[in-house]
Amino acid sequence: MKRTLGSVVVLALLLQCGGPSFAGDIKGKVKAVGVKNNANAVIYVETIPGKTFDPPKDPVTMDQRNLVFTPHALPIVAGTTVRFLNSDDVLHNVFTPDKCAEKFNLGTWPKGQERTYTFKNAGCVSRMLCNVHPEMEAYVVVLENPYFAVSSKDGSYTIKNVPPGKHTLKIWHDKLKGESQEVTVAESGATDVNFEVKK
């Protein structure tokens, strides 16, 4: 009994020591000049040298609701499957003209149904369109790692649990441009980085 208890204690200590390493957060605000609000900018860590990241096992969802793709900007890790759902009472279609996503066309389907596509290529920004409703538009931004966030209407964003060290932080917006920034992330706490994007 004592030996078993001792083994359990040693195993618990090993698991604790082998747990997640220290990590900090990156947070800040985006100022988008010349558009109605500061939403839908994708802020992301460019690379984590020496590491690769598996996509999530479950698909992530881009909905079609009230004749709008939701979300407008969807950052994902390369290899992620996106589930395109139709929540409207009308037919919708999803396609992209972009080569990096094989110029796919998923067809047209009614309310409650869905189609999926797996985005394989990091660095690919795919414009999502609907043949039935040409005013609909959204973007899937395919990244190398899961350290990303999307700005809210007030411009705020937070990237959680970033490995400590020096990183290049980049920003993407479908209409505006911003400069990348170098950031040093501490082993705990938050590092503030603000961006301005403009034409």
PASEBA-1860 file (N, C-alpha, C; in nm, 3 decimals):
! residues 199
1> MKRTLGSV> 0.084/-0.121/0.000/0.000/0.000/0.000/0.086/0.125/0.000 ~ 0.195/0.122/0.083/0.283/0.239/0.089/0.353/0.260/-0.044 ~ 0.396/0.148/-0.106/0.465/0.159/-0.234/0.372/0.217/-0.341 ~ 0.246/0.172/-0.341/0.148/0.223/-0.437/0.122/0.371/-0.417 ~ 0.108/0.411/-0.291/0.085/0.552/-0.260/0.204/0.637/-0.303 ~ 0.325/0.584/-0.278/0.445/0.657/-0.318/0.452/0.673/-0.468 ~ 0.414/0.569/-0.542/0.415/0.576/-0.688/0.318/0.681/-0.739 ~ 0.202/0.689/-0.675/0.102/0.788/-0.714/0.155/0.929/-0.691
9> VVLALLLQ> 0.222/0.951/-0.578/0.278/1.083/-0.547/0.384/1.120/-0.650 ~ 0.475/1.025/-0.682/0.580/1.052/-0.781/0.519/1.083/-0.918 ~ 0.417/1.006/-0.958/0.352/1.030/-1.086/0.288/1.168/-1.090 ~ 0.222/1.207/-0.982/0.160/1.340/-0.975/0.264/1.449/-0.989 ~ 0.379/1.432/-0.923/0.486/1.532/-0.933/0.541/1.540/-1.075 ~ 0.557/1.424/-1.140/0.606/1.424/-1.278/0.509/1.494/-1.372 ~ 0.381/1.467/-1.354/0.280/1.531/-1.437/0.280/1.681/-1.415 ~ 0.298/1.722/-1.290/0.300/1.864/-1.259/0.420/1.931/-1.325
17> CGGPSFAG> 0.537/1.865/-1.315/0.659/1.921/-1.373/0.652/1.922/-1.525 ~ 0.579/1.825/-1.582/0.571/1.817/-1.727/0.453/1.892/-1.785 ~ 0.387/1.972/-1.705/0.270/2.046/-1.749/0.307/2.162/-1.839 ~ 0.211/2.247/-1.872/0.235/2.358/-1.961/0.345/2.451/-1.909 ~ 0.429/2.501/-2.001/0.533/2.596/-1.961/0.470/2.731/-1.935 ~ 0.552/2.821/-1.882/0.503/2.955/-1.853/0.456/3.021/-1.983 ~ 0.357/3.107/-1.971/0.304/3.177/-2.088/0.243/3.309/-2.045 ~ 0.245/3.406/-2.134/0.186/3.535/-2.107/0.081/3.569/-2.211
25> DIKGKVKA> 0.015/3.679/-2.193/-0.087/3.726/-2.286/-0.037/3.849/-2.361 ~ -0.088/3.868/-2.481/-0.068/3.992/-2.555/-0.204/4.057/-2.571 ~ -0.215/4.182/-2.533/-0.344/4.250/-2.546/-0.321/4.393/-2.593 ~ -0.427/4.455/-2.637/-0.415/4.593/-2.682/-0.539/4.636/-2.756 ~ -0.522/4.744/-2.837/-0.633/4.797/-2.914/-0.588/4.825/-3.057 ~ -0.683/4.810/-3.147/-0.662/4.840/-3.288/-0.743/4.963/-3.323 ~ -0.679/5.060/-3.386/-0.749/5.177/-3.438/-0.756/5.163/-3.589 ~ -0.877/5.148/-3.641/-0.897/5.132/-3.784/-0.945/5.265/-3.844
33> VGVKNNAN> -0.861/5.324/-3.924/-0.887/5.458/-3.978/-0.966/5.449/-4.108 ~ -1.080/5.518/-4.113/-1.156/5.527/-4.236/-1.266/5.424/-4.255 ~ -1.289/5.340/-4.153/-1.400/5.245/-4.158/-1.490/5.267/-4.037 ~ -1.608/5.202/-4.038/-1.711/5.237/-3.940/-1.678/5.198/-3.797 ~ -1.594/5.093/-3.778/-1.552/5.057/-3.643/-1.418/4.983/-3.649 ~ -1.371/4.938/-3.536/-1.238/4.878/-3.527/-1.239/4.725/-3.527 ~ -1.351/4.667/-3.565/-1.366/4.521/-3.559/-1.299/4.451/-3.676 ~ -1.281/4.319/-3.659/-1.243/4.226/-3.765/-1.100/4.240/-3.816
41> AVIYVETI> -1.013/4.297/-3.734/-0.870/4.287/-3.763/-0.818/4.160/-3.697 ~ -0.736/4.084/-3.769/-0.676/3.962/-3.715/-0.534/3.995/-3.670 ~ -0.507/3.976/-3.541/-0.374/4.000/-3.486/-0.316/3.863/-3.452 ~ -0.190/3.838/-3.495/-0.136/3.703/-3.477/0.015/3.703/-3.464 ~ 0.065/3.602/-3.393/0.209/3.578/-3.383/0.251/3.508/-3.512 ~ 0.352/3.564/-3.579/0.388/3.514/-3.712/0.435/3.369/-3.708 ~ 0.537/3.339/-3.628/0.588/3.202/-3.619/0.633/3.173/-3.476 ~ 0.635/3.046/-3.443/0.697/2.998/-3.319/0.806/2.901/-3.364
49> PGKTFDPP> 0.932/2.947/-3.372/1.038/2.864/-3.430/1.052/2.729/-3.359 ~ 1.069/2.626/-3.441/1.093/2.493/-3.387/0.971/2.419/-3.341 ~ 0.852/2.477/-3.360/0.730/2.411/-3.314/0.628/2.403/-3.427 ~ 0.555/2.294/-3.427/0.443/2.279/-3.518/0.315/2.260/-3.436 ~ 0.203/2.292/-3.495/0.078/2.291/-3.420/-0.029/2.214/-3.498 ~ -0.091/2.121/-3.428/-0.199/2.044/-3.488/-0.327/2.126/-3.490 ~ -0.409/2.108/-3.592/-0.540/2.177/-3.593/-0.633/2.115/-3.491 ~ -0.739/2.184/-3.454/-0.838/2.124/-3.362/-0.905/2.003/-3.426
57> KDPVTMDQ> -0.943/1.909/-3.342/-1.009/1.788/-3.393/-1.149/1.818/-3.446 ~ -1.219/1.910/-3.380/-1.354/1.944/-3.422/-1.354/2.062/-3.519 ~ -1.447/2.064/-3.613/-1.455/2.178/-3.705/-1.491/2.307/-3.632 ~ -1.452/2.419/-3.691/-1.499/2.550/-3.644/-1.606/2.597/-3.741 ~ -1.693/2.685/-3.696/-1.812/2.719/-3.774/-1.807/2.860/-3.829 ~ -1.842/2.872/-3.956/-1.879/3.002/-4.015/-2.025/2.990/-4.054 ~ -2.109/3.073/-3.994/-2.254/3.067/-4.016/-2.294/3.162/-4.128 ~ -2.411/3.138/-4.184/-2.476/3.231/-4.277/-2.611/3.264/-4.215
65> RNLVFTPH> -2.620/3.385/-4.162/-2.738/3.425/-4.087/-2.774/3.569/-4.121 ~ -2.900/3.594/-4.150/-2.946/3.729/-4.189/-2.867/3.782/-4.308 ~ -2.836/3.692/-4.402/-2.763/3.724/-4.524/-2.624/3.781/-4.497 ~ -2.563/3.733/-4.389/-2.428/3.776/-4.351/-2.348/3.653/-4.309 ~ -2.223/3.646/-4.356/-2.131/3.545/-4.303/-2.089/3.586/-4.162 ~ -2.096/3.493/-4.068/-2.055/3.521/-3.931/-1.963/3.408/-3.882 ~ -1.839/3.445/-3.841/-1.781/3.579/-3.834/-1.735/3.629/-3.971 ~ -1.707/3.759/-3.976/-1.658/3.818/-4.101/-1.513/3.776/-4.127
73> ALPIVAGT> -1.435/3.769/-4.022/-1.295/3.726/-4.032/-1.274/3.607/-3.938 ~ -1.229/3.496/-3.995/-1.212/3.373/-3.917/-1.067/3.325/-3.928 ~ -0.984/3.351/-3.826/-0.848/3.296/-3.826/-0.850/3.152/-3.777 ~ -0.770/3.068/-3.842/-0.763/2.926/-3.806/-0.618/2.877/-3.822 ~ -0.588/2.764/-3.760/-0.460/2.697/-3.780/-0.469/2.611/-3.906 ~ -0.361/2.607/-3.984/-0.358/2.524/-4.105/-0.399/2.381/-4.073 ~ -0.485/2.325/-4.158/-0.537/2.191/-4.136/-0.673/2.187/-4.069 ~ -0.724/2.305/-4.032/-0.856/2.313/-3.966/-0.968/2.294/-4.067
81> TVRFLNSD> -1.069/2.219/-4.028/-1.190/2.205/-4.109/-1.291/2.310/-4.066 ~ -1.344/2.382/-4.163/-1.447/2.484/-4.136/-1.583/2.430/-4.180 ~ -1.677/2.444/-4.092/-1.815/2.400/-4.115/-1.896/2.522/-4.156 ~ -1.948/2.522/-4.278/-2.028/2.634/-4.329/-2.175/2.598/-4.312 ~ -2.241/2.668/-4.222/-2.381/2.640/-4.187/-2.473/2.743/-4.250 ~ -2.589/2.701/-4.294/-2.693/2.793/-4.341/-2.803/2.801/-4.235 ~ -2.812/2.918/-4.170/-2.917/2.940/-4.070/-3.029/3.029/-4.121 ~ -3.028/3.061/-4.250/-3.132/3.146/-4.309/-3.242/3.062/-4.373
89> DVLHNVFT> -3.355/3.129/-4.398/-3.469/3.063/-4.463/-3.455/3.059/-4.615 ~ -3.341/3.103/-4.667/-3.318/3.104/-4.811/-3.198/3.016/-4.844 ~ -3.184/2.981/-4.970/-3.069/2.904/-5.014/-2.942/2.988/-5.007 ~ -2.832/2.924/-4.970/-2.701/2.989/-4.972/-2.600/2.899/-5.043 ~ -2.495/2.963/-5.090/-2.385/2.895/-5.158/-2.256/2.949/-5.095 ~ -2.151/2.867/-5.095/-2.020/2.914/-5.049/-1.914/2.874/-5.152 ~ -1.838/2.976/-5.196/-1.726/2.948/-5.286/-1.617/3.050/-5.261 ~ -1.497/3.020/-5.312/-1.386/3.115/-5.306/-1.316/3.119/-5.440
97> PDKCAEKF> -1.270/3.237/-5.483/-1.194/3.246/-5.608/-1.044/3.223/-5.587 ~ -1.001/3.194/-5.464/-0.859/3.193/-5.430/-0.794/3.057/-5.455 ~ -0.681/3.058/-5.527/-0.610/2.935/-5.562/-0.560/2.860/-5.440 ~ -0.519/2.934/-5.334/-0.462/2.867/-5.217/-0.565/2.781/-5.144 ~ -0.693/2.799/-5.177/-0.800/2.714/-5.123/-0.867/2.635/-5.236 ~ -0.791/2.612/-5.343/-0.835/2.527/-5.454/-0.958/2.580/-5.527 ~ -0.986/2.710/-5.511/-1.103/2.771/-5.575/-1.230/2.687/-5.554 ~ -1.248/2.641/-5.431/-1.359/2.547/-5.407/-1.495/2.614/-5.422
105> NLGTWPKG> -1.593/2.532/-5.461/-1.733/2.573/-5.463/-1.811/2.460/-5.399 ~ -1.872/2.487/-5.283/-1.939/2.383/-5.206/-2.083/2.360/-5.248 ~ -2.129/2.435/-5.348/-2.266/2.417/-5.393/-2.363/2.505/-5.317 ~ -2.491/2.474/-5.331/-2.598/2.554/-5.271/-2.684/2.463/-5.186 ~ -2.722/2.512/-5.066/-2.799/2.428/-4.975/-2.895/2.510/-4.890 ~ -3.001/2.445/-4.837/-3.106/2.516/-4.764/-3.076/2.530/-4.614 ~ -3.167/2.592/-4.544/-3.155/2.615/-4.400/-3.132/2.484/-4.324 ~ -3.042/2.493/-4.226/-3.017/2.379/-4.139/-2.912/2.282/-4.190
113> QERTYTFK> -2.874/2.295/-4.316/-2.772/2.206/-4.372/-2.635/2.275/-4.368 ~ -2.531/2.196/-4.393/-2.396/2.249/-4.386/-2.306/2.177/-4.485 ~ -2.194/2.241/-4.516/-2.087/2.180/-4.595/-1.956/2.210/-4.523 ~ -1.852/2.132/-4.550/-1.724/2.155/-4.484/-1.611/2.163/-4.587 ~ -1.503/2.230/-4.544/-1.380/2.234/-4.624/-1.263/2.244/-4.528 ~ -1.155/2.172/-4.560/-1.034/2.175/-4.478/-0.930/2.265/-4.544 ~ -0.888/2.369/-4.472/-0.791/2.466/-4.523/-0.651/2.419/-4.486 ~ -0.571/2.387/-4.586/-0.442/2.321/-4.563/-0.323/2.415/-4.561
121> NAGCVSRM> -0.331/2.528/-4.628/-0.212/2.609/-4.656/-0.199/2.731/-4.566 ~ -0.099/2.727/-4.476/-0.072/2.845/-4.393/-0.032/2.962/-4.482 ~ -0.079/3.080/-4.445/-0.054/3.200/-4.525/-0.164/3.230/-4.624 ~ -0.257/3.138/-4.637/-0.369/3.156/-4.730/-0.477/3.245/-4.666 ~ -0.519/3.346/-4.740/-0.635/3.427/-4.701/-0.741/3.405/-4.807 ~ -0.850/3.340/-4.769/-0.954/3.303/-4.865/-1.077/3.391/-4.848 ~ -1.117/3.451/-4.958/-1.238/3.533/-4.959/-1.358/3.441/-4.983 ~ -1.451/3.443/-4.888/-1.571/3.360/-4.897/-1.684/3.442/-4.959
129> LCNVHPEM> -1.749/3.384/-5.059/-1.856/3.452/-5.131/-1.976/3.359/-5.147 ~ -2.089/3.417/-5.184/-2.213/3.341/-5.206/-2.266/3.375/-5.345 ~ -2.281/3.273/-5.430/-2.333/3.296/-5.565/-2.476/3.350/-5.564 ~ -2.551/3.314/-5.461/-2.691/3.355/-5.454/-2.704/3.499/-5.408 ~ -2.615/3.543/-5.318/-2.621/3.677/-5.261/-2.483/3.742/-5.277 ~ -2.459/3.814/-5.386/-2.326/3.868/-5.415/-2.277/3.972/-5.315 ~ -2.366/4.025/-5.232/-2.323/4.121/-5.131/-2.257/4.055/-5.010 ~ -2.270/3.924/-4.998/-2.212/3.852/-4.884/-2.063/3.829/-4.906
137> EAYVVVLE> -1.986/3.851/-4.798/-1.841/3.837/-4.808/-1.782/3.813/-4.671 ~ -1.684/3.723/-4.665/-1.611/3.698/-4.541/-1.473/3.645/-4.577 ~ -1.388/3.625/-4.474/-1.251/3.581/-4.498/-1.211/3.473/-4.398 ~ -1.140/3.372/-4.449/-1.075/3.272/-4.364/-0.925/3.296/-4.375 ~ -0.861/3.322/-4.261/-0.718/3.354/-4.256/-0.646/3.233/-4.195 ~ -0.563/3.166/-4.274/-0.500/3.041/-4.232/-0.360/3.070/-4.178 ~ -0.335/3.032/-4.054/-0.211/3.067/-3.984/-0.134/2.943/-3.940 ~ -0.007/2.965/-3.899/0.080/2.854/-3.860/0.057/2.807/-3.717
145> NPYFAVSS> 0.003/2.893/-3.632/-0.009/2.860/-3.490/-0.138/2.917/-3.433 ~ -0.176/2.877/-3.312/-0.304/2.920/-3.255/-0.299/3.050/-3.177 ~ -0.188/3.125/-3.190/-0.175/3.249/-3.112/-0.226/3.366/-3.195 ~ -0.358/3.384/-3.193/-0.422/3.489/-3.271/-0.547/3.538/-3.199 ~ -0.596/3.652/-3.245/-0.720/3.709/-3.191/-0.782/3.797/-3.299 ~ -0.911/3.827/-3.282/-0.983/3.918/-3.373/-1.030/4.036/-3.290 ~ -1.007/4.156/-3.341/-1.045/4.277/-3.266/-1.197/4.293/-3.262 ~ -1.246/4.348/-3.151/-1.388/4.379/-3.135/-1.417/4.518/-3.192
153> KDGSYTIK> -1.541/4.560/-3.185/-1.578/4.691/-3.241/-1.501/4.805/-3.178 ~ -1.469/4.795/-3.049/-1.392/4.902/-2.985/-1.242/4.886/-3.007 ~ -1.203/4.783/-3.081/-1.063/4.763/-3.115/-0.987/4.672/-3.021 ~ -1.045/4.631/-2.911/-0.972/4.552/-2.813/-0.953/4.408/-2.860 ~ -0.841/4.349/-2.818/-0.812/4.209/-2.849/-0.722/4.152/-2.740 ~ -0.720/4.020/-2.726/-0.630/3.950/-2.634/-0.590/3.817/-2.696 ~ -0.459/3.794/-2.703/-0.405/3.664/-2.743/-0.354/3.597/-2.617 ~ -0.408/3.483/-2.582/-0.378/3.420/-2.454/-0.270/3.311/-2.465
161> NVPPGKHT> -0.196/3.295/-2.354/-0.103/3.184/-2.335/0.005/3.174/-2.444 ~ 0.064/3.289/-2.476/0.171/3.294/-2.576/0.303/3.252/-2.509 ~ 0.381/3.165/-2.573/0.510/3.126/-2.515/0.599/3.248/-2.491 ~ 0.671/3.252/-2.379/0.755/3.368/-2.351/0.869/3.381/-2.451 ~ 0.914/3.505/-2.471/1.024/3.530/-2.564/0.989/3.640/-2.661 ~ 1.078/3.658/-2.760/1.057/3.761/-2.861/0.977/3.704/-2.978 ~ 0.879/3.781/-3.021/0.793/3.738/-3.132/0.766/3.855/-3.225 ~ 0.732/3.821/-3.350/0.682/3.921/-3.445/0.530/3.912/-3.446
169> LKIWHDKL> 0.466/4.024/-3.414/0.321/4.031/-3.409/0.273/4.103/-3.535 ~ 0.183/4.039/-3.608/0.136/4.095/-3.735/-0.014/4.122/-3.727 ~ -0.061/4.202/-3.823/-0.203/4.235/-3.827/-0.253/4.227/-3.970 ~ -0.376/4.174/-3.983/-0.440/4.164/-4.114/-0.579/4.227/-4.105 ~ -0.616/4.302/-4.210/-0.750/4.360/-4.221/-0.788/4.353/-4.368 ~ -0.914/4.327/-4.397/-0.952/4.308/-4.537/-0.948/4.436/-4.619 ~ -0.952/4.553/-4.555/-0.952/4.679/-4.629/-0.832/4.768/-4.597 ~ -0.767/4.746/-4.485/-0.663/4.837/-4.435/-0.532/4.764/-4.411
177> KGESQEVT> -0.425/4.839/-4.394/-0.293/4.781/-4.371/-0.230/4.838/-4.245 ~ -0.150/4.755/-4.178/-0.079/4.798/-4.058/0.058/4.735/-4.052 ~ 0.148/4.795/-3.977/0.285/4.747/-3.966/0.297/4.639/-3.859 ~ 0.382/4.539/-3.886/0.411/4.438/-3.784/0.493/4.501/-3.672 ~ 0.491/4.437/-3.555/0.564/4.487/-3.439/0.637/4.374/-3.369 ~ 0.754/4.408/-3.317/0.829/4.311/-3.236/0.782/4.323/-3.092 ~ 0.762/4.209/-3.027/0.711/4.209/-2.890/0.786/4.105/-2.808 ~ 0.813/4.138/-2.683/0.874/4.042/-2.590/0.768/4.003/-2.487
185> VAESGATD> 0.734/3.875/-2.485/0.631/3.824/-2.395/0.698/3.768/-2.270 ~ 0.650/3.812/-2.154/0.703/3.763/-2.027/0.644/3.626/-1.994 ~ 0.697/3.564/-1.889/0.650/3.430/-1.850/0.513/3.433/-1.784 ~ 0.466/3.551/-1.748/0.331/3.565/-1.695/0.289/3.710/-1.714 ~ 0.160/3.736/-1.694/0.109/3.871/-1.710/0.081/3.902/-1.856 ~ 0.053/4.029/-1.884/0.013/4.071/-2.018/0.107/4.179/-2.072 ~ 0.132/4.172/-2.202/0.210/4.271/-2.273/0.116/4.350/-2.363 ~ 0.121/4.483/-2.356/0.031/4.568/-2.434/0.094/4.603/-2.569
193> VNFEVKK> 0.019/4.581/-2.676/0.062/4.619/-2.812/-0.058/4.677/-2.884 ~ -0.047/4.803/-2.926/-0.155/4.869/-2.999/-0.119/4.883/-3.147 ~ -0.221/4.884/-3.231/-0.201/4.894/-3.374/-0.289/5.005/-3.433 ~ -0.242/5.060/-3.543/-0.325/5.145/-3.627/-0.322/5.089/-3.768 ~ -0.439/5.071/-3.827/-0.447/5.024/-3.965/-0.518/5.131/-4.048 ~ -0.468/5.152/-4.170/-0.525/5.254/-4.257/-0.495/5.222/-4.403 ~ -0.554/5.295/-4.495/-0.535/5.268/-4.637/-0.398/5.315/-4.681
END
